[in-house]
Amino acid sequence: MLFYLKKYNRLFLLSLVCIMYGCGGDAKNENTTKPVEPPPNAVPIIQYSLVNSMPHDTMAFIEGFCWYNGKLYESTGSPDNLPQTKSYFGIVNTTSGKVEHPYELDRKQFFGEGIAIIRDTLFQLTYKNQKGFVYDLKKMKKIGEFGFGSKEGWGMTTDGTYLIMTDGTNAITYINPRDFKPVKTLSVTENGNAVDNLNELEFVNGSLFVNVYETNTIVKIDTATGAVTGKLDLWYLAKLAKDEHASILEMNGIAYNADTKSLYITGKMWPKIFEIKVN
């Protein structure tokens, strides 16, 4: 009886081993754990390296950012719940992080948004007024106004010929800077799905790099099709900013220096402007 029980236990254990590991094969050569593969149409993640950082004004509710003739230009907004903020634009002092000699809007009337510069002329969007302003950059003097069809103005850049703006949807509109009429509209999609909340943007080597509002993601967009072709995940930069200044808000600043092939990244109330290079 004892022999039978021992034999039964051995058979039970052998069966259990076969169930767990499989019988009839060479266990040494069989790989039972398969790596998880990304979806076949997954948008590639763009790698980057952090090159440098410089100060940024933690009172600046940034809405626009651009590099022009060796200088960084910043525009800001002024939310009602942050009475200490102002709507202005000007040149960033990269030593102090402050904007020098800012051109200020009346915050009771206008909320400053994105900016772009073409041939010493600066164009500025406002949030809900469906109005933009034109300035002589050398004199820092307003020389005109324009209207636009979108309900809201968010981000703006230029390819050197057209103004390119976002309005918080998945639409990107190209505008003729002479008569301010729309030229074309891109509908931005990722694998056929609309990508909404497009915000601050920059034209980089024939592509658009666009910040998705309330995320630390920048999407790279094909200007011919509107398709997302790559993503920058900048959570680490946001972490560095938050570690230094706990009350930071959204990432929302992209500027491109074509001479050094660097991107400058910052956000609302961020204490730093980060210089990165993408691969």
Summary of the structure (lengths in Angstrom):
residues: 279
radius of gyration: 26.3
end to end distance: 72.8
largest distance: 105.5
contacts: 855
relative contact order: 0.15
helix: 11%
strand: 46%
